[in-house]
Amino acid sequence: MKRLIKILCFCSLISFGEVCLGQNGQAVTQINIDPGQTYQTIEGWGSSLCWWAAQVGNWDEAKVDSIVDLITSPDKLNMNIFRYNIGGGDDPSHLDGHMVKGKGKRAEMEGFKASIDAPYNWEADKGQRILMLKIKAKRPDAVFEAFSNSPPYWMTYSGCAGGNFDPMQDNLKPEFYNAFCDYLLDVCQHYKQQYDIDFKTLEPFNESTSNYWYNLGSQEGCHFTPETQMKIIRILAPKLAATGLKTMLSASDETDIASTIKVLKAYQSAGDIFEKIGQINTHTYSGTNPERIEANALVKSIGKPFWQSETGPSGNSKTSFESNLGLAQKLFDDMRYMKPQAWLDWQLMEERNEVWCLMRCNFNSQEYQIVKNFYVRMQITRFFKQGYTMIETGNDEALAAMNPEKTELVVAIINKADHIKPFSLNLKSLRISGKGMSGYKTSSSENCANIQTPEFENQSINYDAPGLSLTTFIISLGK
């Protein structure tokens, strides 16, 4: 009997009624692919260009080209959506001061207009512009959004682009509402006329109801109450329409899902706002899955495109890799429950850590290196391609999508535990083509490495995911 038990323990899958055990005695996690439940079509993946691009764009051209290749190439990160920051510009007497001490020199974004009577300085912000234009050349299908963190300092109560003296008070003076709208539109028109950049969307706010934008703060930021946001939108929308640009307004890029829901409900109560904007944006620095479900239902009732336009890691982890896997889980939750068409990072390059970036660098020496999060993100962005449709998996640890022709299924499986976890991927509702399957894995010792894939057994795949890993399977389907 002891010998029989030992043999059973080494079986790849043991079934007792409805409970299945893997080779280590753990219950097998079921993933049930249901192509009959289809959700959002992926518009793309990407990042803000603020702040890193304003620095990196000034590097040697060969290095800039290599970075753009890593970011945009279909066999690498395959990113196609980028958010261009329209810098407000701080008081010149503040330069190399409070922002540098807070978030570093990179946080001092250049504005285009030094005062209400000053001419535009279109030579400003050269680095971010160079990088955006190189992305456009490399990816003609690239989608760009223009966004603002703060109006120019001279439009504000505090005289500082970091925020008001009281962070819960608006910093833009009412007499400059029109001038602020004109400033944003003048930048958008300049980029269209000079560089043929069509911004898909213009976002005038950034985490505006948050309480951390303050005078002499660590970065550009501006508080706008929901009521003020609506006043700006009512001014900006007809001005934008008069320009003839194809650009739509997006809003409101709140820092977390709960704040987004609150602001959207205020817009909804007003009755005239949603007709003036073309897209809903949110950040997901925090949020629960019930909040994600509520946000999805609210946006669905509004009937507008939806972006997760900025996020980063949350919580404390033992290692940067564990933190990166935690961020990947956030991506899974956002895509499964909130269902945005696009999902974007905040920073692609950073010099102080390996958590808030995909490449760590030294902005002064122009040195950079790929870090683990690059491969974690590539497990999704390389294989879940633009135009693919998300489908049901019935499991928070699995993400799945299908190509438009329905000839390819992509499934990603995450294991944040530090031990092997057995999964069973049920494909009985699909027709497998027989052309096979490929797999890629990122773990503590692998970087999006091509792996030997498990065999199909009764239209299922049994897979023991290593501890702390993210695995992606690409499966050929028959018609």
C-alpha positions as MATLAB code, in Angstrom:
seq = 'MKRLIKILCFCSLISFGEVCLGQNGQAVTQINIDPGQTYQTIEGWGSSLCWWAAQVGNWDEAKVDSIVDLITSPDKLNMNIFRYNIGGGDDPSHLDGHMVKGKGKRAEMEGFKASIDAPYNWEADKGQRILMLKIKAKRPDAVFEAFSNSPPYWMTYSGCAGGNFDPMQDNLKPEFYNAFCDYLLDVCQHYKQQYDIDFKTLEPFNESTSNYWYNLGSQEGCHFTPETQMKIIRILAPKLAATGLKTMLSASDETDIASTIKVLKAYQSAGDIFEKIGQINTHTYSGTNPERIEANALVKSIGKPFWQSETGPSGNSKTSFESNLGLAQKLFDDMRYMKPQAWLDWQLMEERNEVWCLMRCNFNSQEYQIVKNFYVRMQITRFFKQGYTMIETGNDEALAAMNPEKTELVVAIINKADHIKPFSLNLKSLRISGKGMSGYKTSSSENCANIQTPEFENQSINYDAPGLSLTTFIISLGK';
ca = [
       0.000    0.000    0.000;
       2.833    2.431    0.833;
       4.404    1.750   -2.584;
       1.062    2.441   -4.330;
       0.640    5.754   -2.504;
       4.155    6.747   -3.494;
       3.402    6.011   -7.152;
       0.184    8.007   -7.006;
       1.994   11.007   -5.532;
       4.172   11.194   -8.641;
       1.259   11.107  -11.071;
       0.865   14.388  -12.901;
      -2.844   14.616  -12.087;
      -4.915   12.524   -9.674;
      -8.685   12.862   -9.525;
     -10.860   12.084   -6.490;
     -14.433   12.874   -7.509;
     -14.408   16.584   -8.434;
     -11.170   17.346   -6.590;
      -7.919   17.032   -8.551;
      -4.498   16.896   -6.956;
      -1.211   17.706   -8.621;
       2.104   15.937   -8.156;
       2.838   17.801   -4.928;
      -0.544   16.957   -3.438;
      -1.991   20.421   -4.018;
      -5.473   20.940   -5.400;
      -5.291   21.758   -9.087;
      -6.497   25.232  -10.045;
      -8.996   25.022  -12.884;
      -8.940   27.439  -15.812;
     -12.027   27.133  -17.998;
     -11.664   28.959  -21.296;
     -15.045   30.135  -22.563;
     -14.873   31.748  -26.018;
     -18.612   32.342  -25.811;
     -17.997   35.084  -23.234;
     -16.112   37.813  -25.047;
     -15.199   41.195  -23.629;
     -13.109   44.208  -24.666;
     -10.948   44.342  -27.758;
      -7.393   45.373  -26.950;
      -6.482   48.813  -28.311;
      -2.982   48.524  -26.974;
      -0.351   48.807  -24.264;
       1.925   51.687  -23.442;
       3.208   54.295  -21.057;
       3.405   57.922  -20.138;
       6.366   59.750  -21.672;
       6.549   61.973  -18.615;
       9.077   62.139  -17.001;
      11.635   59.720  -18.422;
      11.363   60.655  -22.111;
      12.191   64.309  -21.441;
      15.580   63.079  -20.221;
      16.251   60.100  -22.492;
      15.238   61.918  -25.679;
      18.383   64.037  -25.300;
      20.713   61.018  -25.268;
      22.908   59.928  -28.165;
      20.671   59.096  -31.099;
      21.814   55.474  -31.392;
      20.857   54.834  -27.774;
      17.494   56.530  -28.235;
      16.836   54.352  -31.276;
      17.710   51.185  -29.363;
      15.326   52.118  -26.551;
      12.503   52.920  -28.975;
      13.095   49.529  -30.595;
      12.844   47.734  -27.245;
       9.612   49.533  -26.439;
       7.776   49.312  -29.749;
       8.990   46.225  -31.627;
       6.320   43.492  -31.906;
       8.813   40.856  -30.740;
       9.725   42.905  -27.665;
       7.341   45.111  -25.627;
       5.024   45.778  -28.581;
       3.766   49.042  -27.060;
       1.728   51.387  -29.238;
       0.086   53.927  -26.885;
       1.993   56.851  -25.397;
       0.940   59.851  -23.328;
       2.707   63.119  -24.077;
       2.882   65.492  -21.118;
       2.127   69.151  -21.844;
       4.325   70.652  -19.156;
       3.037   73.691  -17.335;
       6.457   74.917  -16.344;
       7.323   76.155  -12.865;
       8.527   79.538  -11.662;
      12.126   79.846  -12.965;
      13.256   80.803   -9.469;
      12.182   77.322   -8.302;
      14.399   75.455  -10.781;
      16.825   72.958   -9.227;
      14.843   73.366   -6.039;
      11.814   71.617   -4.572;
      11.066   69.234   -7.478;
      14.700   68.162   -7.813;
      14.821   67.483   -4.065;
      11.573   65.534   -4.366;
      11.413   63.480   -7.551;
      14.632   64.538   -9.254;
      15.556   66.802  -12.149;
      13.342   64.747  -14.464;
      10.241   66.103  -12.662;
      10.952   69.661  -13.804;
       8.975   69.527  -17.037;
       9.420   72.537  -19.322;
       6.465   74.732  -20.226;
       5.992   76.516  -23.537;
       4.882   79.958  -22.339;
       6.680   81.993  -19.643;
       3.878   84.493  -18.997;
       0.496   85.537  -20.326;
       2.128   87.984  -22.769;
       5.179   85.881  -23.655;
       5.468   84.195  -27.057;
       5.464   80.415  -27.249;
       8.870   78.784  -27.010;
       8.458   75.763  -29.272;
      12.076   74.739  -28.676;
      11.154   73.733  -25.125;
      10.775   70.090  -24.095;
      13.104   68.862  -26.831;
      13.798   65.446  -25.307;
      10.187   64.322  -24.960;
       9.433   65.591  -28.476;
      12.368   63.699  -30.014;
      11.316   60.465  -28.400;
       7.678   60.862  -29.416;
       8.621   61.534  -33.034;
      10.914   58.504  -33.110;
       8.075   56.357  -31.756;
       5.800   57.720  -34.480;
       8.363   56.836  -37.143;
       8.888   53.340  -35.740;
       5.201   52.626  -35.124;
       2.975   54.429  -37.665;
       0.018   52.901  -35.813;
       1.036   54.586  -32.542;
      -1.723   56.259  -30.533;
      -0.866   59.443  -28.627;
      -2.652   61.252  -25.821;
      -1.732   64.743  -24.613;
      -2.177   65.346  -20.891;
      -1.545   68.060  -18.337;
      -0.336   67.732  -14.756;
      -0.559   71.457  -13.995;
      -1.217   74.772  -15.704;
       1.772   77.118  -16.069;
       2.810   78.550  -12.707;
       1.678   82.073  -13.622;
      -1.947   80.915  -13.902;
      -2.038   79.594  -10.332;
      -2.937   80.939   -6.898;
       0.352   79.793   -5.356;
       2.621   80.818   -8.215;
       3.926   77.257   -8.167;
       3.207   74.364  -10.560;
       3.447   71.938   -7.637;
       0.021   72.882   -6.280;
      -1.796   75.236   -3.927;
      -0.817   76.104   -0.356;
      -3.765   73.946    0.709;
      -3.593   70.761   -1.409;
      -7.364   70.363   -1.257;
      -7.952   73.724   -2.913;
      -7.919   74.328   -6.674;
      -4.754   76.049   -7.854;
      -5.891   77.416  -11.235;
      -7.306   80.920  -10.910;
     -10.796   81.246  -12.489;
      -9.670   84.210  -14.579;
      -7.238   81.837  -16.331;
      -9.705   79.054  -17.194;
      -9.899   80.227  -20.812;
      -6.157   80.832  -21.051;
      -5.431   77.328  -19.721;
      -7.721   75.774  -22.328;
      -6.085   77.864  -25.068;
      -2.634   76.798  -23.852;
      -3.473   73.097  -24.151;
      -5.056   73.532  -27.576;
      -2.215   75.664  -28.904;
       0.217   72.857  -28.067;
      -1.999   70.245  -29.734;
      -2.375   72.398  -32.853;
       1.363   73.047  -33.018;
       2.145   69.329  -32.980;
      -0.411   68.678  -35.687;
       0.789   71.494  -37.935;
       4.520   71.040  -37.366;
       4.878   67.265  -36.944;
       1.580   65.766  -38.124;
       0.924   64.351  -34.661;
      -2.786   63.668  -34.246;
      -3.440   63.298  -30.534;
      -6.306   60.873  -30.147;
      -7.246   62.466  -26.836;
      -6.496   65.491  -24.681;
      -6.667   65.042  -20.900;
      -6.661   68.368  -18.997;
      -6.521   66.804  -15.509;
      -4.302   64.412  -13.578;
      -5.348   62.864  -10.251;
      -7.090   66.163   -9.624;
      -9.192   65.336   -6.569;
      -6.166   63.938   -4.693;
      -4.643   65.648   -1.658;
      -0.969   65.611   -2.565;
      -0.503   68.572   -4.899;
       0.966   71.377   -2.850;
       3.080   74.533   -3.103;
       6.794   73.672   -3.411;
       5.870   70.027   -3.956;
       7.872   67.248   -5.568;
       6.291   67.386   -9.052;
       3.751   69.262  -11.153;
       0.200   68.775   -9.941;
      -3.058   70.691   -9.615;
      -6.235   70.110   -7.650;
      -9.540   70.443   -9.500;
     -12.821   69.646   -7.777;
     -15.347   67.729   -9.899;
     -17.290   70.979  -10.234;
     -14.245   72.847  -11.547;
     -13.411   69.981  -13.888;
     -16.847   70.344  -15.428;
     -16.400   74.107  -15.825;
     -13.122   73.490  -17.683;
     -14.703   70.810  -19.888;
     -17.553   73.165  -20.820;
     -15.020   75.770  -21.931;
     -12.553   73.388  -23.544;
     -14.949   71.231  -25.575;
     -16.288   73.952  -27.921;
     -12.796   75.454  -28.270;
     -11.454   72.028  -29.268;
     -14.262   71.534  -31.783;
     -13.448   74.901  -33.346;
      -9.827   73.886  -34.015;
     -10.861   71.185  -36.493;
      -8.563   68.662  -34.772;
      -9.701   65.043  -34.575;
      -8.693   65.047  -30.904;
     -11.302   64.152  -28.284;
     -11.346   65.087  -24.599;
     -10.669   62.388  -22.036;
     -11.238   62.544  -18.287;
     -10.566   62.409  -15.490;
      -7.462   60.350  -14.694;
      -8.141   60.041  -10.969;
      -5.509   58.280   -8.888;
      -7.685   55.336   -7.885;
     -10.857   53.592   -8.960;
     -13.013   54.876   -6.085;
     -12.179   58.499   -6.969;
     -12.931   57.843  -10.641;
     -16.347   56.434   -9.766;
     -17.088   59.494   -7.610;
     -16.113   61.955  -10.350;
     -17.970   60.036  -13.070;
     -21.125   60.087  -10.957;
     -20.741   63.852  -10.593;
     -20.419   64.139  -14.385;
     -23.467   61.917  -14.771;
     -25.548   64.062  -12.423;
     -24.624   67.203  -14.352;
     -26.180   65.721  -17.480;
     -24.160   67.618  -20.102;
     -20.583   66.387  -19.620;
     -20.391   62.985  -21.283;
     -21.508   64.444  -24.605;
     -18.403   66.650  -24.456;
     -15.800   63.955  -23.825;
     -14.800   61.017  -26.003;
     -13.010   58.729  -23.566;
     -12.931   57.778  -19.883;
      -9.534   57.440  -18.177;
      -8.596   56.148  -14.753;
      -5.475   55.260  -12.830;
      -5.415   52.146  -10.671;
      -2.853   52.839   -7.990;
      -5.437   51.344   -5.681;
      -8.787   49.639   -6.094;
     -10.718   46.510   -5.242;
     -12.278   44.072   -7.664;
     -15.816   45.148   -6.606;
     -14.764   48.713   -7.469;
     -13.420   47.500  -10.798;
     -16.763   45.831  -11.517;
     -18.630   49.018  -10.572;
     -16.362   51.148  -12.769;
     -16.891   48.775  -15.692;
     -20.667   48.921  -15.313;
     -20.612   52.716  -15.062;
     -18.399   53.176  -18.128;
     -20.458   50.626  -20.050;
     -23.605   52.646  -19.317;
     -21.825   55.796  -20.527;
     -20.794   54.080  -23.763;
     -17.308   55.563  -24.120;
     -13.887   54.001  -24.735;
     -12.036   53.270  -21.509;
      -8.324   53.398  -20.648;
      -6.340   52.418  -17.597;
      -4.001   55.285  -18.338;
      -1.465   55.063  -15.524;
      -0.486   52.764  -12.690;
       2.420   51.302  -10.792;
       3.246   48.779   -8.063;
       1.288   48.752   -4.816;
       2.099   47.282   -1.411;
       5.336   46.024    0.050;
       7.175   43.035   -1.407;
      10.366   41.239   -0.423;
      11.974   41.672   -3.842;
      11.514   43.822   -6.930;
      10.487   40.704   -8.869;
       7.698   39.944   -6.394;
       6.583   43.565   -6.672;
       6.575   43.274  -10.460;
       4.444   40.114  -10.285;
       2.082   41.996   -7.986;
       1.762   44.682  -10.644;
       1.107   41.958  -13.230;
      -1.719   40.693  -11.021;
      -3.120   44.223  -10.987;
      -3.020   44.143  -14.792;
      -4.914   40.832  -14.735;
      -7.539   42.267  -12.363;
      -7.900   45.493  -14.341;
      -8.358   43.639  -17.630;
     -10.686   40.953  -16.204;
     -12.961   43.066  -13.998;
     -12.686   46.682  -15.145;
     -12.195   45.798  -18.825;
     -10.345   48.824  -20.260;
      -9.283   48.672  -23.898;
      -5.798   49.953  -23.035;
      -3.449   49.502  -20.094;
      -0.501   51.835  -19.511;
       2.520   52.070  -17.231;
       3.671   55.271  -15.536;
       7.461   55.101  -16.004;
       9.389   52.946  -18.467;
      12.793   54.190  -17.289;
      13.933   55.149  -13.813;
      17.302   55.641  -12.150;
      16.634   55.095   -8.463;
      15.095   51.626   -8.334;
      14.091   48.522  -10.276;
      10.428   48.531   -9.227;
       8.940   51.602  -10.935;
      10.434   50.950  -14.350;
      11.138   48.418  -17.070;
      14.651   49.721  -17.660;
      16.934   51.168  -15.024;
      19.218   53.961  -16.150;
      21.482   56.831  -15.283;
      20.056   59.902  -17.000;
      23.394   61.720  -16.928;
      25.751   58.956  -18.081;
      23.211   57.585  -20.604;
      23.650   54.046  -19.318;
      20.702   51.698  -19.024;
      19.868   48.068  -18.400;
      16.749   45.949  -18.809;
      15.301   44.848  -15.464;
      12.973   41.993  -14.558;
       9.777   43.989  -14.975;
      10.560   44.354  -18.685;
      10.114   40.608  -19.164;
       7.126   40.432  -16.832;
       5.357   43.041  -18.945;
       6.500   41.461  -22.214;
       4.758   38.212  -21.199;
       1.513   40.128  -21.816;
       2.164   42.988  -24.239;
       4.082   40.887  -26.789;
       1.478   38.131  -27.067;
      -1.856   39.809  -26.236;
      -1.764   41.838  -29.401;
      -3.666   44.890  -30.582;
      -7.041   43.786  -31.950;
      -7.266   40.624  -29.857;
     -10.448   40.123  -27.821;
     -10.416   39.215  -24.135;
     -12.369   36.062  -23.222;
     -13.459   34.393  -19.997;
     -11.119   32.197  -17.950;
     -13.086   31.860  -14.719;
      -9.889   32.450  -12.768;
      -8.084   35.509  -11.396;
      -4.707   33.899  -12.065;
      -5.376   33.495  -15.778;
      -5.880   35.941  -18.629;
      -6.983   34.893  -22.117;
      -7.563   36.488  -25.510;
      -8.257   35.409  -29.085;
      -7.127   36.930  -32.376;
      -9.723   38.411  -34.771;
      -9.588   35.372  -37.063;
     -10.176   33.057  -34.080;
      -7.186   30.963  -35.100;
      -5.029   31.754  -32.074;
      -5.665   31.612  -28.345;
      -3.314   33.296  -25.865;
      -3.428   32.342  -22.193;
      -1.258   33.795  -19.431;
      -0.966   32.122  -16.028;
       0.513   33.871  -12.999;
       1.800   32.218   -9.835;
       2.727   34.695   -7.084;
       3.300   31.940   -4.522;
       6.853   30.839   -3.781;
       6.065   27.185   -4.550;
       4.861   25.180   -7.556;
       1.159   25.502   -8.272;
      -0.662   23.019  -10.546;
      -3.155   24.333  -13.111;
      -5.494   22.546  -15.497;
      -6.361   24.504  -18.628;
      -9.718   23.317  -19.973;
      -9.988   23.851  -23.751;
     -12.971   21.597  -24.419;
     -15.057   24.470  -25.796;
     -12.427   25.124  -28.474;
     -11.209   23.270  -31.521;
      -7.465   22.719  -31.392;
      -5.869   22.833  -34.853;
      -3.093   20.334  -34.269;
      -0.509   22.906  -35.333;
       0.674   22.941  -31.782;
       1.435   25.351  -29.029;
       4.334   27.482  -27.879;
       5.097   28.801  -24.439;
       7.162   31.524  -22.775;
       7.994   31.955  -19.120;
       9.465   34.566  -16.817;
      10.644   33.301  -13.444;
      13.464   34.089  -11.036;
      15.868   32.399  -13.476;
      14.131   32.951  -16.863;
      13.346   36.046  -18.924;
      10.422   35.444  -21.275;
      12.185   32.224  -22.235;
      10.794   29.805  -24.786;
       9.806   26.627  -22.896;
       8.833   23.083  -23.698;
       5.067   22.975  -23.586;
       2.957   20.277  -21.907;
       0.934   17.794  -23.959;
      -2.794   18.081  -24.700;
      -4.780   15.477  -22.748;
      -8.513   15.209  -23.422;
      -8.648   18.812  -24.663;
      -6.880   19.981  -21.501;
      -3.383   21.106  -20.581;
      -1.993   20.258  -17.162;
       0.714   22.657  -16.119;
       2.738   22.995  -12.924;
       3.576   26.693  -12.720;
       6.858   27.313  -10.896;
       6.783   29.507   -7.840;
       6.996   33.221   -8.667;
       6.403   32.937  -12.387;
       4.359   34.234  -15.288;
       3.776   31.871  -18.222;
       2.132   32.579  -21.585;
       0.838   29.887  -23.965;
       0.050   30.574  -27.624;
      -2.281   27.875  -28.949;
      -3.282   27.332  -32.597;
      -7.006   26.843  -33.175;
      -8.937   25.161  -35.963;
     -11.946   26.680  -37.704;
];
